[in-house]
């Protein structure tokens, strides 16, 4: 069984009055996660990058210029780690709630991240910077033990470290600082794209709280009203599921939640709307601890069941995505049409052959279990025979 160290850092402040000078809109807490077997290679790699770009100083995100940030992200990309983060939009938090108090707010934001880690990764040890003070750290450890223990027989393992001497906490600092600049819209489009590409390589996500379906950035210039409607409806349907099942304990529901969270995160950035391939999604779920997900399970227990609940997921030979434009919906309909229509044609022909060959004695579609299928065939026949499609289409796999 794999063992996972996780290194935590955060960015932003707790103040919900985001209109104040110096107050951040977002509070972000981020965990760098690595398999223990890969720890020596990661530590060596980050230590070398730190020496190359920061000399004897700490590897910190603040005051790193854009061109250097891009080079550092490129250097970090091949290293064996991934990261997960929670971003709290303070402008959307009720100022009269208990989260207005610093200790409660920080416990809540960190607790969401820790809970996800402890739920999905076994044998996890968390290393966090001790900047909160000894009293707060002890109270937070007790809070984790009571509120976020993975089961009755396990206790969260949290170690307090000094970031000045722990290079992987410094890595978390650099990444969370970069994420904060993306969310606060304080970087150029080039840095944003590099960071999103970097995120894609790490096979992980950033969860937002409170959940929302609005895009982080305005739609691209020239986006039609129809495309914007498709985007809004699709994101809203995904968010509704995520809100409803945010605290689900059943493994299948948690896998569906993790899968959809990743698609939603990718859909929210206009510069990053490509389909996510099945191997990429399976690898992503595996990185969250869901090691037994294969292609069949993903299609049958995740995608199909999400669609049954009203979540709109487009698919193509390239993979899956949440539709963000009308062409995505049309492409999905064309895929289904190319598979279903030829199958219906062949089924009708088989029924006709058996009926003629047995003088009507064999009518397998007359079975009650095929009532809905008969209705579809009858509706199709009212409009005349369907046009045969490319025979190769029917040989594709079942609808994704």
C-alpha positions in Angstrom: 0.0 0.0 0.0 1.4 3.4 -1.0 2.3 6.0 1.6 1.8 9.6 0.9 3.4 12.7 2.5 1.5 16.0 1.8 3.0 19.4 2.2 0.6 22.3 2.9 0.7 26.1 2.5 -1.9 28.8 2.1 -2.4 32.2 0.5 -4.7 35.1 1.4 -6.2 36.3 4.6 -9.3 35.5 6.6 -11.0 39.0 6.4 -14.4 38.7 4.7 -14.4 42.5 4.0 -12.7 42.0 0.6 -13.2 45.6 -0.3 -10.6 46.7 2.2 -7.1 47.6 1.0 -4.8 44.7 1.2 -7.6 42.1 1.6 -7.6 39.2 -0.8 -10.8 38.0 -2.5 -9.7 34.4 -2.1 -8.2 32.3 0.6 -6.5 29.3 -0.9 -4.9 26.3 0.9 -2.9 23.9 -1.2 -1.3 20.4 -0.7 1.6 19.0 -2.6 1.2 15.2 -2.6 3.9 12.7 -3.5 4.3 8.9 -3.1 6.9 8.3 -0.5 9.0 6.2 -2.9 9.3 9.3 -5.1 10.1 11.6 -2.2 14.0 11.6 -2.7 13.7 12.4 -6.4 11.2 15.2 -5.8 13.3 16.7 -3.0 16.4 16.6 -5.1 14.6 18.2 -8.1 13.0 21.0 -6.1 16.3 21.7 -4.2 18.1 22.1 -7.5 15.4 24.4 -8.9 15.5 26.4 -5.7 19.2 26.8 -6.0 18.9 27.8 -9.7 16.2 30.4 -9.2 16.4 31.5 -5.6 20.0 30.9 -4.5 20.3 30.7 -0.8 16.9 32.2 -0.1 13.5 30.5 0.3 11.5 29.4 -2.7 8.6 31.8 -2.3 6.0 33.0 -4.8 6.0 36.6 -3.8 7.9 39.0 -6.0 8.6 36.5 -8.7 8.3 38.2 -12.1 6.2 36.6 -14.8 9.0 35.4 -17.1 10.8 33.7 -14.2 7.5 32.2 -12.9 7.0 30.6 -16.3 10.5 29.1 -16.4 10.1 27.8 -12.8 6.7 26.1 -13.7 8.3 24.5 -16.7 11.2 23.2 -14.6 8.7 21.8 -12.0 6.4 20.1 -14.4 8.4 16.9 -14.9 8.9 16.3 -11.2 6.9 13.4 -9.5 4.2 15.2 -7.5 0.7 16.4 -7.8 -1.3 19.0 -5.9 -4.8 19.6 -4.7 -6.2 22.9 -3.4 -9.3 24.5 -2.0 -10.1 28.1 -2.9 -12.6 30.0 -0.8 -14.2 33.0 -2.4 -14.6 35.3 0.6 -16.8 37.7 -1.3 -19.5 35.1 -1.4 -19.3 34.1 2.3 -22.0 35.4 4.7 -20.3 38.0 6.9 -22.7 37.3 9.7 -21.7 33.6 9.9 -19.2 32.0 12.2 -16.6 32.2 9.4 -16.2 35.9 10.2 -13.9 34.8 13.0 -10.3 34.1 12.0 -9.8 30.8 13.9 -13.1 29.4 12.6 -12.5 30.5 9.1 -9.0 29.0 8.9 -10.1 25.7 10.5 -13.0 25.5 8.0 -10.9 26.2 4.9 -8.1 23.9 5.9 -10.6 21.3 7.1 -12.2 21.0 3.7 -8.8 20.2 2.2 -7.7 17.9 4.9 -11.0 16.0 4.8 -10.6 15.4 1.1 -7.0 14.2 1.5 -7.7 11.8 4.4 -10.8 10.4 2.7 -9.1 9.6 -0.5 -5.5 8.7 0.4 -4.5 6.0 2.8 -1.4 6.2 5.0 -1.2 10.0 4.7 1.1 12.3 6.7 0.6 16.0 6.4 3.5 18.5 6.9 2.3 22.1 7.6 4.2 25.3 8.3 4.1 26.3 11.9 3.4 30.0 11.2 -0.1 29.9 13.0 1.5 29.6 16.4 1.7 26.7 18.8 -1.7 27.2 20.5 -3.6 27.4 17.2 -1.7 24.3 15.8 -2.6 22.2 18.8 -6.2 23.2 18.6 -6.3 22.5 14.9 -4.8 19.1 15.3 -7.5 18.2 17.9 -10.1 19.6 15.5 -8.8 17.3 12.7 -8.8 14.3 15.0 -12.5 14.8 16.0 -13.9 16.2 12.7 -11.9 14.7 9.9 -10.6 11.3 11.0 -10.9 8.9 8.1 -12.4 6.1 10.2 -12.7 4.9 13.8 -9.3 3.2 13.8 -7.2 6.0 12.2 -6.0 9.4 13.3 -4.8 12.2 11.0 -1.1 12.4 11.1 -0.1 16.1 11.1 3.5 17.3 11.6 4.5 20.9 12.1 7.6 22.0 10.3 9.6 25.2 9.6 9.2 26.2 6.0 12.7 27.7 6.0 14.1 24.1 6.3 11.5 22.2 4.3 11.9 22.7 0.6 8.6 20.9 -0.2 6.6 23.3 1.9 8.3 26.0 -0.1 7.1 24.3 -3.2 3.6 24.5 -1.9 4.1 28.2 -1.2 5.2 28.8 -4.7 2.2 26.9 -6.2 -0.4 28.4 -3.9 1.0 31.8 -4.6 0.8 31.2 -8.3 -2.8 29.9 -8.0 -3.7 33.0 -6.0 -2.4 35.3 -8.7 -4.6 33.4 -11.2 -7.7 33.7 -9.1 -7.1 37.3 -8.2 -6.5 38.0 -11.9 -3.1 39.5 -11.4 -1.2 37.7 -14.2 -1.1 37.9 -17.9 -2.9 35.5 -20.2 0.4 33.8 -21.0 1.1 32.9 -17.3 -2.5 31.8 -16.9 -2.2 29.4 -19.9 1.1 28.0 -18.7 -0.3 27.4 -15.2 -3.4 25.7 -16.6 -1.2 23.5 -18.8 0.9 22.8 -15.7 -2.2 21.9 -13.8 -3.3 19.5 -16.5 0.0 17.7 -16.3 -0.4 17.2 -12.6 -3.8 15.5 -13.0 -5.4 17.3 -10.1 -7.9 20.1 -9.4 -8.7 23.1 -7.3 -12.1 22.9 -5.6 -14.0 26.2 -5.0 -16.2 27.0 -2.0 -19.0 28.1 -2.1 -19.5 26.1 -5.3 -20.6 28.1 -8.3 -21.2 27.7 -12.0 -20.2 31.2 -13.2 -17.0 31.3 -15.3 -13.9 32.9 -13.7 -13.3 35.0 -16.7 -15.6 36.6 -19.3 -16.5 34.6 -22.4 -14.2 35.0 -25.3 -15.0 38.0 -27.5 -17.5 37.1 -30.2 -19.1 34.3 -28.1 -22.7 34.0 -29.2 -25.7 34.2 -26.9 -26.5 30.6 -27.8 -23.0 29.4 -26.8 -23.2 31.3 -23.5 -26.6 29.7 -22.8 -25.2 26.3 -23.4 -22.2 27.0 -21.1 -24.4 28.4 -18.3 -26.9 25.6 -18.3 -24.2 22.9 -18.4 -22.2 24.4 -15.6 -25.3 24.9 -13.5 -26.3 21.3 -13.9 -22.8 20.1 -12.9 -22.7 22.4 -9.8 -26.1 21.2 -8.6 -24.9 17.7 -8.5 -21.6 18.7 -6.7 -23.5 20.6 -4.1 -26.0 17.8 -3.5 -23.3 15.1 -3.1 -20.5 17.2 -1.6 -20.6 15.2 1.7 -21.4 11.8 0.1 -19.7 8.8 1.8 -20.6 6.1 -0.7 -17.5 5.3 -2.8 -19.3 5.4 -6.2 -20.8 8.9 -5.4 -17.3 10.1 -4.3 -15.8 8.9 -7.6 -18.6 10.7 -9.5 -18.0 13.8 -7.5 -14.2 13.7 -8.1 -14.7 13.1 -11.9 -17.2 15.9 -12.3 -15.2 18.3 -10.2 -12.3 17.9 -12.5 -14.4 18.4 -15.6 -16.0 21.5 -14.1 -12.7 23.0 -13.1 -11.4 22.6 -16.7 -14.6 23.9 -18.2 -14.5 27.1 -16.2 -11.4 28.4 -18.0 -12.2 29.6 -21.6 -8.6 28.9 -22.6 -8.7 25.3 -21.6 -11.8 23.6 -23.1 -10.4 20.5 -24.6 -11.9 17.0 -24.1 -10.3 15.0 -21.3 -9.3 11.6 -22.5 -10.4 8.4 -20.7 -6.8 7.5 -19.7 -6.2 11.0 -18.3 -9.4 10.9 -16.2 -8.7 7.4 -14.9 -5.2 8.5 -14.0 -6.6 11.6 -12.2 -9.0 9.4 -10.2 -6.2 7.1 -9.3 -4.2 10.0 -8.0 -7.1 10.7 -5.6 -7.0 7.1 -4.3 -9.6 5.5 -6.6 -7.3 2.9 -8.0 -9.9 0.4 -9.3 -11.5 2.6 -11.8 -11.2 1.3 -15.4 -12.7 2.2 -18.7 -15.8 0.2 -18.2 -16.4 1.5 -14.7 -15.9 5.1 -15.8 -18.4 4.7 -18.6 -21.1 2.7 -16.8 -20.8 3.8 -13.1 -19.7 7.4 -13.5 -20.6 9.0 -16.8 -23.9 7.1 -17.4 -25.1 7.6 -13.9 -24.2 11.3 -13.9 -26.2 11.7 -17.1 -29.1 9.8 -15.5 -29.1 12.6 -12.8 -29.3 15.4 -15.4 -25.6 16.2 -15.6 -24.7 17.1 -19.1 -21.5 15.5 -20.3 -20.4 15.6 -23.9 -18.3 12.8 -25.3 -16.3 12.1 -28.5 -13.5 9.8 -29.5 -11.2 12.3 -27.7 -12.9 11.8 -24.3 -15.3 13.8 -22.1 -16.1 17.4 -21.3 -18.9 19.6 -19.9 -20.4 21.3 -23.0 -19.3 24.9 -23.2 -20.7 25.7 -26.6 -23.5 24.6 -29.0 -21.0 22.7 -31.1 -20.3 20.4 -28.2 -23.9 19.5 -27.9 -24.2 18.9 -31.7 -21.1 16.8 -31.6 -22.5 14.6 -28.9 -25.8 14.2 -30.7 -23.9 13.3 -33.9 -21.9 10.7 -32.0 -25.1 9.1 -30.5 -26.9 9.3 -33.9 -24.0 7.6 -35.7 -24.1 4.7 -33.2 -27.8 4.3 -32.5 -29.3 4.8 -35.9 -27.4 2.0 -37.6 -28.2 -0.4 -34.7 -31.9 0.4 -34.9 -31.8 -0.2 -38.7 -30.2 -3.6 -38.1 -32.6 -4.5 -35.4 -35.6 -3.7 -37.6 -34.1 -5.8 -40.4 -33.5 -8.7 -38.1 -37.1 -8.5 -36.8 -38.4 -8.4 -40.4 -36.3 -11.5 -41.4 -37.6 -13.5 -38.5 -41.1 -12.5 -39.0 -41.1 -13.4 -42.7 -39.2 -16.6 -42.2 -41.6 -17.8 -39.5 -44.8 -16.5 -41.1 -45.1 -14.2 -38.1 -44.6 -16.8 -35.4 -41.3 -15.2 -34.2 -41.8 -11.6 -33.0 -39.1 -11.1 -30.4 -39.7 -7.4 -30.3 -43.2 -8.1 -29.1 -41.8 -9.1 -25.6 -43.0 -6.6 -22.9 -39.4 -5.9 -22.0 -38.9 -4.2 -25.4 -41.9 -1.9 -25.2 -39.8 1.3 -25.2 -37.7 0.0 -28.0 -40.8 -0.7 -30.1 -42.0 2.8 -29.5 -38.7 4.2 -30.8 -38.8 2.0 -33.9 -42.4 3.0 -34.6 -41.7 6.7 -34.3 -38.7 6.3 -36.6 -40.7 4.4 -39.1 -43.4 7.1 -39.3 -40.9 9.4 -40.8 -39.9 6.9 -43.4 -36.9 4.6 -43.4 -33.8 6.0 -41.8 -30.9 6.7 -44.1 -28.1 4.1 -43.7 -25.0 5.5 -42.2 -21.4 4.7 -42.6 -21.2 1.0 -41.6 -18.0 1.6 -39.7 -19.8 3.8 -37.2 -21.9 0.9 -35.9 -18.7 -1.0 -35.1 -17.7 1.6 -32.6 -17.9 0.8 -28.9 -21.1 1.3 -27.1 -22.1 4.9 -26.4 -19.5 6.3 -24.1 
